């Protein structure tokens, strides 16, 4: 059933025809302007403060963060993290150009499979589209380059995030997402799915006891690339 058919059925159920011209203009104006709700003051910080707030909130939600200077540092950071967690040097990686463009030759013992996650995969390496300082949340729009299974199936998820992709509040992330691509039919663009990840998966539904890994990874480790001056010490 098409969208027009669904909306037509709703109108008939409400016994409503097309909107009057003035109401249609008001509705279209609201959709085009994306009016803001209140934005918490905690996210309205200078860039260095926003990046520090993001790190603080990731750690508050049981995640971990390692700052790295550039993409060349990724292989060593991944290998060292796996060794520290007593995990095998093996992972499944997103087919993202930035990850595939890294020179992994310095760590030949690290096994990498570039594909979606499958049952039995212990560790994934994912690429984050953005981070939100307000809550320490990572944005993962649906995309062949970012398989959603990498965020769900493995017990440990490692995420690469550029500091320049961190925004203060959710509204700023939505603005960036709308502006990133243009759809010829609607003039805007939204992905089919958007996954928001705030720390490792957890639940306290049973006897109010916190259990990590309830619906996804029990570990979330962010490799934060310091690709702007504000992200570096003293920035």
Residue pairs with C-beta under 8 A, 6 or more apart in sequence:
11 17
18 24
19 27
34 174
34 175
34 178
36 171
37 171
39 168
39 169
39 171
40 134
40 169
42 53
42 134
43 50
43 53
43 132
43 133
43 134
43 168
43 169
44 168
44 169
45 53
45 133
45 168
46 230
47 228
47 230
47 231
47 235
48 230
48 231
48 235
50 133
50 166
50 167
50 168
51 133
51 163
51 166
51 224
51 230
51 231
53 133
53 134
53 136
54 131
54 132
54 133
54 136
54 166
55 65
55 67
55 136
55 224
56 136
57 133
57 134
57 135
57 136
57 137
57 198
58 64
58 65
58 136
58 199
58 220
58 222
59 65
59 136
60 136
61 136
61 198
61 199
61 200
62 199
62 200
62 202
62 212
62 220
63 136
63 199
63 200
63 220
63 221
63 222
64 219
64 220
64 221
64 222
65 221
65 222
65 224
66 77
66 81
66 221
66 222
66 223
66 224
67 224
67 226
67 231
68 74
68 77
68 223
68 224
68 225
68 226
69 225
69 226
70 225
70 226
70 227
71 98
71 101
71 102
71 225
72 102
72 103
74 99
74 102
74 160
74 223
75 102
75 103
75 104
75 106
75 107
75 110
76 106
76 107
77 223
78 91
78 107
78 110
78 125
78 158
78 223
79 89
79 107
79 109
79 110
81 158
81 221
82 88
82 89
82 91
82 110
82 123
83 89
85 156
85 219
87 122
87 123
87 156
88 122
88 123
89 107
89 109
89 110
89 111
90 110
90 111
90 112
90 122
90 123
91 110
91 111
91 112
91 113
91 121
91 122
91 123
91 124
91 125
91 154
91 158
92 112
92 113
92 114
92 115
92 116
92 117
92 118
92 121
92 123
92 124
92 125
92 150
92 154
93 99
93 100
93 112
93 113
93 114
93 124
93 125
94 114
94 124
94 125
94 126
94 127
94 145
94 146
94 147
94 150
95 114
95 115
95 144
95 145
95 147
96 127
96 145
96 146
97 145
98 127
98 160
99 125
99 127
99 160
100 114
104 110
104 112
112 125
115 147
116 147
116 149
116 150
117 124
117 147
117 149
117 150
117 152
117 153
117 154
118 149
118 153
119 153
121 153
121 154
122 154
122 155
122 156
123 154
123 155
123 156
123 157
123 158
124 150
124 151
124 153
124 154
124 156
124 157
124 158
124 217
125 150
125 158
125 159
125 160
126 140
126 146
126 150
126 151
126 157
126 158
126 159
126 160
127 145
127 146
127 159
127 160
128 138
128 139
128 140
128 159
128 160
128 161
128 165
128 222
129 139
129 140
129 141
129 146
129 165
130 138
130 139
130 165
130 166
130 167
130 173
130 176
130 177
131 137
131 138
131 139
131 161
131 165
131 166
131 167
131 222
132 138
132 139
132 166
132 167
132 168
132 169
132 170
132 172
132 173
133 166
133 167
133 168
133 169
134 168
134 169
134 170
135 170
135 198
136 198
136 199
137 170
137 196
137 197
137 198
138 159
138 161
138 196
138 197
138 198
138 222
139 173
139 177
139 194
139 195
139 196
140 146
140 148
140 151
140 194
140 195
140 196
140 197
141 177
141 191
141 193
141 194
141 195
142 148
142 191
142 192
142 193
142 194
142 195
143 191
148 193
148 195
150 157
151 157
151 195
151 197
151 216
151 217
152 215
152 216
152 217
153 216
154 217
155 213
155 217
155 218
155 219
156 217
156 218
156 219
156 221
157 200
157 216
157 217
157 219
157 220
157 221
158 221
158 222
158 223
159 197
159 220
159 221
159 222
159 223
160 223
160 225
161 222
161 223
161 224
161 225
162 224
162 225
162 227
163 224
163 225
163 226
163 227
163 228
163 230
163 231
164 227
164 228
164 231
167 173
167 176
177 189
177 190
177 191
177 194
178 188
178 189
178 190
180 189
181 189
182 188
182 189
183 189
197 220
199 220
200 212
200 213
200 216
200 217
200 218
200 219
200 220
201 212
201 213
201 214
201 215
201 216
201 217
201 218
202 210
202 211
202 212
202 213
202 214
203 210
203 211
203 214
203 215
204 210
204 211
205 214
212 218
212 219
224 231
225 231
226 232
228 235
229 235
